[in-house]
Amino acid sequence: MSEYDVVIIGGGAAELSAALVPGQRGGLTARAIGIVEAGVNRILVKDGHPADVELDDGRLVHRDAVFVPPRFVPNDGVLVAFGCDVTGDGWVATGRDGRTSVPGVWAAGNVADPRAQVITAAGQGSAAAIAINADLVEEDIRDAISASGRATVP
């Protein structure tokens, strides 16, 4: 089996998941896999590949691979400009059907859900499309009833 030096940067769920690929913490140390708990200043790159990790105490640690967590940021400028509510985590707030706090505005995918990968976003987009269609049909019915002079639909 090939051996590689790997660094996992971060302390969140994604980093923990990556760290557990080779085994639980005890499994790592039992296999003589060192664990260095230190802050990272920067990653030094050589020939387009990670070469060394500079720790906050100045030490350089050579590694063949480095795992860095992504930083998810919603591209929600238009929705925020419309006045859509945002969750405490900074994502556009939606109902199960993608409806936002602004009437006539829906959102789907990773503008509202940082975990939404392509297949999840497609499903959310489909749910929003169904809700939009239902909303438009209801509006057409209200307009038709109003035009006919009959009682309106609530």
C-alpha positions, 0 to 999 in steps of 0.5 A: 500500500502506498503511503502519503502524508496528509494534513486535514485543516479545520475542526468542523464536521467535514474535517472530522469526517475526513479525519475518520476515513483512515480510522477513529483517533485511537486507530490513527495513533495505534497505526503510528499516524501522528496528530498535530493540533495547531493553528495553520498560518499558510500552505506553501505550494511548490510546482502547483502542489501543496508542499508544506504547511506552516503552523502558527508556531513557525514549524513547517510540516511537509505533506503530500496532500492537504484537505481544506474545508470549503467556505460556503457563501450564498450568492443571494444579492438579488434575493436580499435586494428584494427583501427576502428574510435571511436565516441566522446562518446567513442563508435565504429563508424558505419554506419546504416549497422554496417560498421566501418571505417576499410574495412571488419570490421563491429560492432553491438550491445552495442559495438557501441550503448550503448542503444542496449539491446538484441533485438536491438543488434540482429537487428543490427547484422542482418543488419550487416550480410546482409551488409557483405553478399552483400559485399562478393557477390560484391567481388565475382562478381568483381573477376569473371569479372576480371578473365574473362578479361572483364571490372571491376565493379566500 
